[in-house]
C-alpha cells in the first residue's frame, strides 16, 4: 500500500508542477482558473461522488458508513477544539488562523488519494468527511470568519452544494439498491475521472499565484502548516486507533484530517476581508508538504493499528 501512496503522491506532485507551470506561463489565467474551478466543483466532483456510491448494498457496509460518519464527526471535533485552545482571543488574525487550521481539503486531495488506495469504496467512505466538512464550514466556519451570529437562511442556501447533493443522492441510491443505467453511468464515470488531473492542475495554478517566498520566511506559516498536516492528524490517529473499527476507516478519516488547508477557507477570507495572503501562503505550502506527510502519516497509522 505504501508503494501505491508514493506513486499517487508523486503523480500528484507532477500534476501540481504542471499546473504551476501553466499558471506561470498564463496558459491558465485568472478567468480560466475560476471557470475550471467551477467545472470541478459543480460538475466533475459531484459526478465522481455519485458514481462512488454505486456499490452493492449490504447491512454491514451501511453500518460501516455510519461508523465512519461518527469517526468523521469526532475528527472534526478535535480539529475545531485544538486550534481554539491554541489561538486565544486577541491573537493576531485569529479568525483566519482558526479557519485554515481547522478545515482540510478533503475534496481536491481526498478523492484522488482514496481512489488510488481503496478504489470507489474509499471515496464512498470519504464522503462522510466531505459531508461533515460542508456542514461545519457553512455554519461554524462562517461564524468564525465573519465574527457574526449565524444567519440561518444564508447558511441553509450555502449548505446545498453540488457535492453534498451528490453524496445524499448517492447514499439514497445505495440504500434503495438503485443502479444507474449504463447509458448514464458511462458518461458520468468519464466526467468523474477528470477529478484527479483537474484538481491537481488547479492546485498547481494556485501555488503559482501565491507568495511562497514570503510564506517561507514566516515562522507563523510554518507553525500553521505543521499544525494542519502533522499535529492534528497525529492527534486524530491516536484517538481513532483506540476505537474498535476497521483499519480502512481509520486510515481514510486520519489521512483526510492531514490534508492541506481548504481552498474554500481562502475564498471566505477574501469574502470577509480577513488575511487572505496568510491563507494563500498556508494553502500553497501545505499542498506541497502533504506530498511528504501523507505517506509518513500512513506508516504511523499502520504501526498504531498493529499495536
C-alpha positions as CSV (number, residue, x, y, z in Angstrom):
1,X,0.0,0.0,0.0
2,X,2.8,2.4,0.8
3,X,4.1,1.9,-2.8
4,X,0.6,2.9,-4.1
5,X,0.6,6.0,-1.9
6,X,4.1,7.0,-3.1
7,X,3.2,6.6,-6.7
8,X,0.0,8.5,-6.2
9,X,1.6,11.5,-4.4
10,X,4.5,11.6,-6.9
11,X,1.9,11.7,-9.7
12,X,0.0,14.4,-7.9
13,X,3.3,16.4,-7.4
14,X,3.9,16.2,-11.2
15,X,0.4,17.4,-11.9
16,X,0.8,20.3,-9.4
17,X,4.1,21.3,-11.0
18,X,2.4,21.2,-14.4
19,X,-0.4,23.3,-13.1
20,X,2.2,25.8,-11.6
21,X,3.9,26.0,-15.0
22,X,0.6,26.6,-16.7
23,X,-0.1,29.4,-14.2
24,X,3.3,31.0,-14.6
25,X,3.1,30.9,-18.4
26,X,-0.5,32.3,-18.1
27,X,-1.8,29.3,-20.1
28,X,-4.4,29.1,-17.3
29,X,-5.1,32.7,-16.4
30,X,-7.3,34.0,-13.6
31,X,-10.5,33.8,-15.5
32,X,-9.8,30.3,-16.8
33,X,-8.9,29.2,-13.3
34,X,-12.2,30.4,-11.9
35,X,-14.1,28.6,-14.7
36,X,-12.2,25.4,-14.3
37,X,-12.7,25.5,-10.6
38,X,-16.5,25.9,-11.1
39,X,-16.4,23.0,-13.5
40,X,-14.6,20.8,-11.0
41,X,-16.8,21.8,-8.0
42,X,-20.2,21.8,-9.8
43,X,-19.8,19.0,-12.4
44,X,-16.8,16.8,-12.2
45,X,-16.6,16.1,-8.4
46,X,-20.3,15.6,-8.0
47,X,-20.3,13.1,-10.9
48,X,-17.4,11.2,-9.3
49,X,-19.0,11.1,-5.9
50,X,-22.3,9.9,-7.2
51,X,-20.7,7.0,-9.1
52,X,-18.7,6.1,-6.0
53,X,-22.0,5.2,-4.3
54,X,-22.8,2.6,-6.9
55,X,-21.8,-0.2,-4.6
56,X,-23.6,-3.5,-3.8
57,X,-25.7,-2.8,-0.8
58,X,-25.2,-4.8,2.4
59,X,-26.2,-4.1,6.0
60,X,-22.5,-4.4,7.0
61,X,-21.5,-1.7,4.6
62,X,-24.2,0.6,5.7
63,X,-23.1,0.1,9.4
64,X,-19.5,0.8,8.4
65,X,-20.6,4.0,6.7
66,X,-22.5,5.2,9.8
67,X,-19.5,4.3,11.9
68,X,-17.2,6.2,9.5
69,X,-19.5,9.2,9.8
70,X,-19.3,9.1,13.6
71,X,-15.5,9.0,13.3
72,X,-15.5,11.9,10.9
73,X,-17.6,14.0,13.4
74,X,-15.0,13.0,16.1
75,X,-12.1,14.0,13.9
76,X,-13.6,17.4,13.1
77,X,-14.5,18.0,16.8
78,X,-10.7,17.6,17.5
79,X,-9.8,19.9,14.6
80,X,-12.2,22.5,15.9
81,X,-11.2,22.3,19.6
82,X,-7.3,22.2,19.3
83,X,-7.0,25.5,17.3
84,X,-9.4,27.2,19.6
85,X,-7.2,26.2,22.5
86,X,-4.0,27.4,20.7
87,X,-5.3,30.6,19.3
88,X,-6.8,32.6,22.2
89,X,-9.0,35.7,21.8
90,X,-6.8,38.6,20.9
91,X,-4.4,36.6,18.7
92,X,-3.4,38.4,15.5
93,X,-5.5,37.2,12.6
94,X,-7.3,34.7,14.9
95,X,-10.3,34.2,12.5
96,X,-8.0,33.3,9.6
97,X,-5.9,31.0,11.7
98,X,-8.9,29.1,13.1
99,X,-10.4,28.6,9.7
100,X,-7.3,27.4,7.8
101,X,-6.1,25.2,10.6
102,X,-9.5,23.5,11.2
103,X,-10.6,22.7,7.6
104,X,-8.6,20.2,5.4
105,X,-9.1,20.0,1.7
106,X,-10.9,16.7,1.8
107,X,-12.3,17.1,-1.8
108,X,-9.4,18.1,-4.1
109,X,-6.8,16.0,-2.3
110,X,-9.0,13.4,-0.6
111,X,-10.7,12.0,-3.7
112,X,-7.5,11.1,-5.7
113,X,-5.7,9.7,-2.7
114,X,-8.6,7.5,-1.5
115,X,-9.4,6.4,-5.1
116,X,-5.8,5.2,-5.6
117,X,-5.7,3.4,-2.2
118,X,-9.1,1.8,-2.0
119,X,-10.9,2.4,-5.3
120,X,-14.5,3.7,-5.3
121,X,-15.1,2.1,-1.9
122,X,-12.6,4.5,-0.4
123,X,-14.4,7.5,-2.0
124,X,-17.7,6.1,-0.7
125,X,-16.4,6.3,2.9
126,X,-14.5,9.6,2.3
127,X,-17.9,11.2,1.5
128,X,-18.5,11.2,5.3
129,X,-15.7,13.7,5.7
130,X,-17.0,15.7,2.8
131,X,-20.4,15.8,4.3
132,X,-19.2,16.9,7.8
133,X,-16.9,19.4,6.1
134,X,-19.7,21.1,4.3
135,X,-22.0,21.2,7.3
136,X,-19.3,22.7,9.5
137,X,-17.8,25.2,7.0
138,X,-21.1,26.9,6.3
139,X,-22.1,27.1,10.0
140,X,-19.1,27.2,12.4
141,X,-16.7,28.4,9.7
142,X,-18.8,31.3,8.6
143,X,-19.4,32.4,12.2
144,X,-15.7,32.3,12.9
145,X,-14.6,34.2,9.8
146,X,-17.4,36.8,9.9
147,X,-17.4,37.4,13.6
148,X,-21.1,37.5,13.5
149,X,-24.0,35.3,14.6
150,X,-25.1,32.5,12.2
151,X,-27.6,33.6,9.5
152,X,-29.8,30.5,9.2
153,X,-31.2,31.4,5.8
154,X,-27.8,32.2,4.3
155,X,-26.2,29.1,5.8
156,X,-29.0,26.8,4.5
157,X,-28.6,28.1,1.0
158,X,-24.8,27.5,1.0
159,X,-25.2,24.0,2.5
160,X,-27.0,22.8,-0.6
161,X,-23.8,22.4,-2.6
162,X,-23.4,20.1,-5.6
163,X,-21.0,17.8,-3.7
164,X,-23.4,17.4,-0.7
165,X,-26.4,16.8,-3.1
166,X,-24.4,14.1,-4.8
167,X,-23.5,12.4,-1.5
168,X,-27.1,12.4,-0.3
169,X,-28.4,11.3,-3.6
170,X,-25.8,8.6,-3.9
171,X,-26.5,7.4,-0.4
172,X,-30.2,7.2,-1.2
173,X,-29.5,5.2,-4.4
174,X,-27.2,2.9,-2.3
175,X,-29.9,2.3,0.4
176,X,-32.6,1.7,-2.3
177,X,-30.3,-0.6,-4.2
178,X,-30.8,1.6,-7.3
179,X,-28.3,1.1,-10.1
180,X,-27.8,4.0,-12.6
181,X,-28.4,2.7,-16.1
182,X,-25.3,2.1,-18.2
183,X,-26.4,4.7,-20.7
184,X,-26.0,7.4,-18.0
185,X,-23.3,5.6,-15.8
186,X,-20.7,5.6,-18.6
187,X,-20.6,9.3,-19.3
188,X,-20.9,10.1,-15.6
189,X,-17.8,7.9,-15.0
190,X,-15.9,9.6,-17.8
191,X,-16.7,13.0,-16.4
192,X,-15.8,11.9,-12.9
193,X,-12.5,10.5,-14.0
194,X,-11.3,14.1,-14.7
195,X,-11.3,14.8,-10.9
196,X,-7.7,14.0,-10.2
197,X,-5.9,15.7,-13.0
198,X,-8.2,18.8,-13.0
199,X,-8.0,19.2,-9.2
200,X,-4.2,18.9,-9.1
201,X,-3.7,21.2,-12.0
202,X,-5.8,23.8,-10.2
203,X,-3.8,23.3,-7.0
204,X,-0.6,24.0,-9.0
205,X,-2.1,27.1,-10.5
206,X,-3.0,28.3,-7.0
207,X,0.6,27.6,-5.9
208,X,2.0,29.6,-8.8
209,X,-0.1,32.6,-7.8
210,X,0.7,32.5,-4.1
211,X,3.6,34.3,-2.4
212,X,5.6,31.3,-1.4
213,X,8.8,33.3,-0.8
214,X,7.1,35.4,1.9
215,X,5.5,32.3,3.4
216,X,8.9,30.5,3.6
217,X,10.2,33.5,5.6
218,X,7.4,33.4,8.2
219,X,7.7,31.2,11.3
220,X,3.9,31.6,11.8
221,X,3.2,30.0,8.4
222,X,5.5,27.0,9.3
223,X,3.6,26.6,12.6
224,X,0.2,26.6,10.8
225,X,1.4,24.1,8.2
226,X,2.8,21.7,10.8
227,X,-0.5,22.0,12.8
228,X,-2.6,21.3,9.7
229,X,-0.6,18.5,8.2
230,X,1.2,16.9,11.2
231,X,-0.2,17.7,14.7
232,X,-3.9,17.5,14.1
233,X,-3.8,14.2,12.0
234,X,-1.4,12.6,14.5
235,X,-3.8,13.5,17.3
236,X,-6.7,12.1,15.3
237,X,-4.7,9.0,14.7
238,X,-4.1,8.3,18.4
239,X,-7.7,8.8,19.2
240,X,-9.2,6.8,16.4
241,X,-6.8,3.9,16.7
242,X,-8.3,3.2,20.1
243,X,-11.7,2.5,18.5
244,X,-13.0,-0.9,17.5
245,X,-13.3,0.0,13.8
246,X,-12.0,-1.4,10.5
247,X,-8.5,-0.3,9.7
248,X,-9.6,1.2,6.3
249,X,-12.0,3.6,8.0
250,X,-9.3,4.8,10.4
251,X,-6.9,5.4,7.5
252,X,-9.5,7.3,5.5
253,X,-10.5,9.6,8.3
254,X,-7.0,10.2,9.6
255,X,-5.3,10.8,6.3
256,X,-8.1,13.2,5.4
257,X,-7.5,15.1,8.6
258,X,-4.0,15.9,7.5
259,X,-4.7,17.2,4.0
260,X,-3.8,20.8,3.0
261,X,-5.8,23.9,4.1
262,X,-9.1,24.0,2.3
263,X,-9.3,26.3,-0.7
264,X,-12.8,27.3,0.4
265,X,-11.2,28.8,3.5
266,X,-9.1,31.1,1.3
267,X,-12.3,32.1,-0.6
268,X,-14.1,33.0,2.7
269,X,-11.0,35.0,3.9
270,X,-11.2,37.1,0.7
271,X,-15.0,37.5,1.0
272,X,-14.9,38.7,4.7
273,X,-11.7,40.8,4.3
274,X,-9.5,38.7,6.5
275,X,-5.8,37.9,6.0
276,X,-6.2,36.2,2.6
277,X,-2.4,36.5,2.0
278,X,-1.7,34.3,5.0
279,X,-4.4,31.8,3.9
280,X,-3.0,31.6,0.4
281,X,0.6,31.1,1.7
282,X,-0.5,28.3,4.0
283,X,-2.7,26.6,1.4
284,X,0.2,26.5,-1.1
285,X,2.8,25.3,1.4
286,X,0.6,22.6,2.9
287,X,-0.3,21.4,-0.6
288,X,3.4,20.7,-1.2
289,X,4.1,19.5,2.3
290,X,1.3,16.8,2.1
291,X,3.3,15.1,-0.7
292,X,5.7,14.1,2.1
293,X,3.5,13.9,5.2
294,X,0.7,11.7,3.7
295,X,3.0,8.6,3.3
296,X,4.6,9.2,6.7
297,X,1.2,9.5,8.3
298,X,0.2,6.2,6.7
299,X,3.3,4.5,8.1
300,X,2.4,5.8,11.6
301,X,-1.1,4.6,11.3
302,X,-0.1,1.1,10.3
303,X,2.2,1.0,13.3
304,X,-0.5,2.2,15.7
305,X,-3.1,-0.2,14.3
306,X,-0.8,-3.1,14.6
307,X,-0.2,-2.4,18.4
